[in-house]
């Protein structure tokens, strides 16, 4: 361990100075023993992200674009490009500039349905973006005006799907056009778009493959009602990751459900797109936190819902896999159920879990919280001054 300590510490210091993640090898326990971090540390495993991306691209019968909002860390974008990913779903100028800085060749899809005119103009004229989504007449006019009524646009009309109750968050309450409006938008967009697409999103962490089949059937009905030819179908994201006590069907079950529905509706001729995020990166990241205080079965941590653990909070109450780390000793074989409290002065900063950990866990121990490669980094805030977290890339 004497050799590991200065190597890991020096690597982290260089990374902090250059704003690039430290590159380390070995088990997480060894990294924490070397660093003994007082602040949260992300453990990113680029090789896992690359493997997950390759698996999804092999399974999906169309073009896969990564939803950048899921994890905008440059090392993650680079790992996806390493996998052969060449398309990205972006929702803002910052995301566009981020991907463009890493890759000049990547194809960018601006799939937020409400964009500022300035963002559309810069995306089109400076970054080569030609694909835009919309769900209102106003947005269609905005896109056309902001691009100088360009004739090389691919426009996607986003549908509002019926509530299915099979996803963690329903996106159609905020985005998408109802069937009659969508059919009208397709007719209007057909007259100005070089290519015309339909897109939908079944909701985040969709654990029912049949939701995609229902969405395809819904899309087919809208397309028929519009009376116009559609060139592309974007089946969105929502492909899930596995969490404790949550059953997730294999990826091929989702793909088969899509293929069967497309064939049944006569849409199997259409080129397909998908916008996965969580399914590609969740398993490729974890967060190591330190116990700052134990109060009964509540553990006060140095990170929480305002930091990297939003999904574990009251809205979603996601139960993440956890592992206790005590570099200088061992834990009791007995376990107990714990709740977590974050470091901020806000009682909303609580995570009910329960999280099963050694019964003798105490102040000063660390906990690795797994499956946090999705959303955790992108949703961090600096509330109460607790926003900082280092990042380590772990290989091997």
C-alpha positions in Angstrom: 0.0 0.0 0.0 2.9 2.4 0.6 3.5 2.6 -3.2 -0.1 3.0 -4.1 -0.7 6.0 -1.8 1.7 8.5 -3.4 0.8 7.4 -6.9 -3.0 7.8 -6.4 -2.6 11.0 -4.4 -0.3 12.5 -7.0 -2.6 11.5 -9.8 -5.6 13.1 -8.1 -3.7 16.3 -7.5 -2.6 16.5 -11.1 -6.2 15.9 -12.2 -7.5 18.6 -9.9 -5.1 21.1 -11.4 -5.9 20.1 -15.0 -9.7 19.6 -14.4 -9.3 16.1 -16.0 -10.2 12.9 -14.1 -7.4 11.0 -12.5 -6.7 7.6 -14.2 -6.2 4.7 -11.8 -6.4 1.0 -11.7 -7.3 -1.5 -9.0 -10.2 -2.1 -6.6 -12.2 0.9 -5.3 -11.2 -0.1 -1.7 -7.5 0.4 -2.6 -8.3 3.8 -4.2 -10.1 5.0 -1.1 -7.4 3.6 1.2 -4.9 5.7 -0.8 -6.9 8.9 -1.2 -8.9 8.9 2.1 -11.1 11.5 0.5 -12.9 14.1 2.7 -15.2 15.0 -0.2 -17.3 12.8 -2.5 -15.5 11.0 -5.3 -17.0 9.7 -8.5 -15.6 6.5 -9.8 -16.1 6.3 -13.5 -15.4 3.1 -15.4 -15.1 4.0 -19.0 -14.6 0.5 -20.2 -18.0 -0.5 -18.8 -19.6 2.5 -20.6 -18.0 1.5 -23.8 -19.2 -2.1 -23.5 -22.7 -1.1 -22.7 -22.8 1.3 -25.7 -21.5 -1.4 -28.0 -24.1 -3.9 -26.8 -27.0 -1.4 -27.3 -25.8 -0.4 -30.8 -25.6 -4.1 -31.7 -29.1 -4.7 -30.5 -30.9 -1.7 -31.8 -31.9 -1.8 -35.5 -31.2 1.9 -36.2 -29.1 4.8 -35.2 -28.3 5.2 -31.5 -27.8 8.7 -30.2 -26.7 9.2 -26.6 -28.9 11.5 -24.4 -26.1 13.9 -23.2 -28.3 15.1 -20.3 -27.8 11.7 -18.7 -24.1 12.3 -18.1 -22.3 15.3 -19.7 -18.8 14.4 -18.3 -16.3 14.6 -21.2 -14.7 11.3 -20.2 -18.2 9.7 -20.7 -18.6 11.3 -24.1 -15.1 10.0 -25.1 -15.9 6.5 -23.8 -19.0 6.4 -26.0 -17.1 7.7 -29.1 -14.6 4.9 -28.4 -17.5 2.5 -28.6 -18.3 3.8 -32.1 -21.1 6.2 -31.0 -21.3 9.1 -33.6 -24.7 10.6 -32.7 -25.8 12.6 -29.7 -29.1 13.9 -28.4 -28.5 17.5 -27.2 -30.9 19.8 -25.4 -29.0 23.1 -25.1 -26.1 25.1 -26.5 -23.9 24.0 -23.7 -24.4 20.4 -24.6 -23.9 21.2 -28.2 -20.6 23.0 -27.5 -19.5 20.2 -25.2 -19.8 17.5 -27.8 -18.5 19.7 -30.6 -15.3 20.4 -28.5 -14.7 16.6 -28.3 -15.8 15.6 -31.8 -16.2 17.7 -34.9 -17.7 14.8 -36.8 -20.5 13.8 -34.4 -24.0 14.2 -35.6 -26.1 16.3 -33.2 -29.8 16.1 -32.8 -31.4 19.1 -31.1 -34.3 17.2 -29.5 -35.6 19.7 -26.9 -39.0 20.8 -28.1 -38.6 24.4 -26.7 -35.5 26.2 -27.9 -34.5 29.8 -27.9 -34.1 31.4 -31.4 -30.5 32.2 -30.5 -29.8 28.6 -29.7 -31.3 27.4 -32.9 -29.4 29.9 -35.0 -26.0 29.0 -33.4 -26.8 25.3 -33.6 -27.6 25.5 -37.3 -25.0 28.0 -38.6 -22.0 27.3 -36.3 -22.4 23.7 -35.3 -24.0 22.0 -38.4 -27.1 20.9 -36.6 -29.9 20.0 -39.0 -32.2 17.8 -36.9 -34.7 19.6 -34.6 -37.8 18.4 -32.7 -41.0 20.4 -32.1 -44.5 20.0 -30.7 -46.2 23.3 -31.5 -46.8 25.5 -34.5 -44.9 28.3 -32.7 -41.8 26.1 -32.4 -42.0 25.2 -36.1 -42.1 28.8 -37.1 -39.3 29.6 -34.7 -37.1 27.0 -36.2 -37.8 28.1 -39.7 -37.2 31.8 -38.9 -34.0 31.1 -36.9 -32.5 29.0 -39.7 -33.4 31.5 -42.4 -36.0 29.1 -43.7 -33.4 26.5 -44.5 -34.4 23.7 -46.9 -32.1 21.0 -45.5 -33.8 20.4 -42.1 -35.0 17.2 -40.6 -37.9 18.0 -38.4 -39.4 15.6 -35.8 -42.9 16.1 -34.4 -43.0 14.8 -30.9 -46.1 13.0 -29.7 -47.7 13.2 -26.2 -48.3 9.6 -25.3 -51.1 8.4 -23.0 -50.0 7.9 -19.5 -48.9 4.3 -19.0 -47.8 4.2 -15.4 -44.9 1.9 -16.3 -42.2 4.6 -16.1 -40.6 6.4 -13.2 -41.4 9.8 -14.7 -44.0 10.6 -17.4 -42.6 13.1 -19.9 -45.8 13.6 -21.9 -47.2 15.8 -19.1 -44.7 18.4 -20.3 -43.8 17.5 -23.9 -45.5 16.4 -27.0 -48.5 17.2 -29.1 -51.9 15.5 -28.8 -53.0 13.3 -31.8 -55.0 15.9 -33.8 -52.4 18.6 -33.2 -49.6 16.3 -34.1 -51.2 15.2 -37.4 -51.6 18.9 -38.3 -48.0 19.6 -37.4 -46.9 16.8 -39.6 -48.8 18.2 -42.5 -47.3 21.7 -42.0 -43.7 20.4 -41.4 -43.9 18.2 -44.5 -44.1 21.3 -46.6 -40.8 22.7 -45.3 -38.7 19.8 -44.1 -36.2 17.9 -46.3 -37.0 14.9 -44.1 -39.9 14.4 -41.6 -39.9 12.3 -38.5 -42.1 11.4 -35.6 -40.6 11.0 -32.1 -41.9 10.0 -28.7 -40.6 9.2 -25.2 -42.2 6.5 -23.1 -40.7 8.0 -19.8 -37.6 7.4 -17.8 -36.7 4.0 -16.5 -39.4 2.2 -18.5 -39.6 -1.3 -17.1 -42.3 -2.6 -19.5 -41.2 -3.4 -23.0 -44.8 -3.3 -24.2 -44.8 0.5 -23.6 -42.7 0.8 -26.7 -45.0 -1.3 -28.7 -48.0 0.8 -27.6 -46.1 3.9 -28.5 -45.4 2.6 -32.0 -49.1 1.8 -32.5 -50.0 5.3 -31.3 -47.5 6.8 -33.7 -48.8 4.8 -36.6 -52.3 6.1 -35.9 -51.2 9.7 -35.9 -49.2 9.2 -39.1 -52.2 7.7 -40.9 -54.4 10.5 -39.7 -51.9 13.1 -41.0 -52.1 11.7 -44.6 -48.4 12.6 -45.2 -45.4 10.4 -45.7 -43.0 10.2 -42.8 -39.3 9.4 -43.3 -38.0 8.5 -39.8 -39.2 7.3 -36.4 -37.4 8.2 -33.2 -38.4 5.8 -30.4 -36.8 8.0 -27.7 -35.1 6.9 -24.5 -36.4 5.4 -21.3 -34.4 2.1 -21.7 -33.8 1.2 -18.0 -30.9 0.2 -15.8 -31.0 -2.5 -13.1 -31.3 -1.3 -9.5 -31.8 -3.4 -6.3 -35.3 -4.9 -6.0 -36.3 -3.8 -9.5 -36.9 -6.3 -12.2 -35.7 -5.2 -15.6 -36.2 -7.3 -18.7 -33.2 -8.0 -20.9 -32.5 -5.5 -23.7 -33.5 -8.0 -26.5 -37.0 -8.2 -25.1 -37.4 -4.4 -25.7 -36.0 -4.7 -29.2 -38.3 -7.6 -30.1 -41.3 -5.6 -28.8 -40.3 -2.8 -31.1 -39.7 -4.9 -34.1 -43.0 -6.8 -33.7 -45.0 -3.5 -33.3 -43.2 -1.9 -36.3 -44.0 -4.9 -38.5 -47.6 -5.1 -37.3 -48.2 -1.4 -38.1 -46.4 -1.4 -41.4 -43.6 0.9 -40.2 -40.7 -1.5 -40.4 -39.6 0.2 -43.6 -38.8 3.4 -41.6 -35.2 4.2 -40.5 -35.2 4.2 -36.7 -33.4 6.3 -34.1 -33.2 5.9 -30.3 -32.0 8.2 -27.5 -30.7 5.9 -24.7 -29.0 7.4 -21.7 -29.4 5.6 -18.4 -29.1 2.2 -20.1 -25.6 3.1 -21.4 -24.0 4.8 -18.5 -25.7 3.9 -15.2 -23.5 0.9 -14.5 -20.4 2.8 -15.5 -20.3 5.1 -12.5 -20.5 5.1 -8.7 -20.1 7.6 -6.0 -18.0 7.2 -2.8 -19.2 9.2 0.2 -18.1 9.4 3.8 -20.2 8.9 6.9 -19.9 12.1 8.9 -22.3 11.0 11.7 -24.4 8.0 12.7 -27.6 8.8 14.5 -29.3 5.4 15.2 -30.0 4.0 11.8 -29.6 7.3 10.0 -26.2 7.9 8.4 -25.3 11.5 7.7 -23.2 11.6 4.5 -21.0 14.2 2.9 -23.3 14.2 -0.2 -27.0 14.0 -0.7 -30.0 14.9 -2.9 -28.7 18.4 -3.7 -25.5 16.8 -4.9 -25.2 13.4 -6.6 -28.0 11.6 -5.0 -31.2 13.3 -6.3 -32.6 10.0 -7.6 -32.4 8.5 -4.1 -34.5 11.4 -2.7 -38.2 11.7 -2.1 -39.3 12.1 -5.7 -37.9 8.7 -7.1 -36.7 7.0 -3.9 -34.3 4.8 -6.0 -32.5 2.2 -4.0 -28.9 2.0 -5.2 -26.5 -0.8 -4.4 -24.1 0.1 -1.6 -20.9 -1.3 -0.2 -19.1 -0.2 3.0 -15.4 0.6 2.9 -13.1 0.6 6.0 -9.5 0.6 4.8 -8.1 -0.1 8.3 -10.4 -2.8 9.4 -13.2 -5.2 8.8 -17.0 -5.0 9.3 -19.4 -7.1 11.3 -21.1 -9.9 9.3 -24.4 -8.7 10.6 -26.3 -6.1 8.6 -29.0 -3.5 9.2 -31.2 -1.3 7.2 -30.2 2.4 7.1 -31.5 5.7 5.8 -29.3 8.5 4.5 -29.2 12.2 5.3 -27.3 14.6 3.1 -25.0 17.4 4.3 -27.2 20.4 3.6 -29.3 22.3 6.1 -32.5 21.1 4.5 -34.7 18.2 5.7 -35.6 17.4 2.1 -32.1 16.2 1.8 -33.1 12.7 3.0 -32.9 9.3 1.3 -35.3 6.7 2.7 -33.7 3.6 1.1 -33.5 1.4 3.0 -29.8 0.7 2.3 -28.5 -2.5 3.8 -25.0 -2.1 5.3 -22.9 -3.6 8.1 -24.5 -3.2 11.5 -21.3 -1.6 12.9 -20.8 1.0 10.2 -19.6 4.3 11.9 -18.4 7.8 11.4 -15.4 7.9 9.2 -16.3 4.9 7.1 -16.9 5.3 3.4 -19.7 3.9 1.3 -19.6 3.2 -2.5 -23.0 3.8 -4.0 -23.3 2.0 -7.3 -25.2 2.6 -10.5 -24.7 6.3 -10.4 -23.3 6.8 -13.9 -26.7 8.3 -14.9 -27.9 11.8 -14.0 -25.8 12.1 -10.8 -23.0 14.3 -12.2 -25.3 16.4 -14.3 -27.7 17.2 -11.5 -25.2 18.3 -8.9 -25.8 21.7 -7.3 -23.6 23.9 -5.0 -26.4 24.3 -2.5 -25.0 25.2 1.0 -21.5 25.0 -0.5 -21.5 21.2 -0.7 -21.3 20.8 -4.5 -17.7 19.7 -5.1 -16.8 16.1 -6.0 -13.6 14.8 -7.5 -13.7 12.2 -10.3 -11.5 9.2 -10.8 -11.4 7.0 -13.9 -10.9 3.4 -12.9 -9.5 0.9 -15.4 -9.1 -2.9 -15.3 
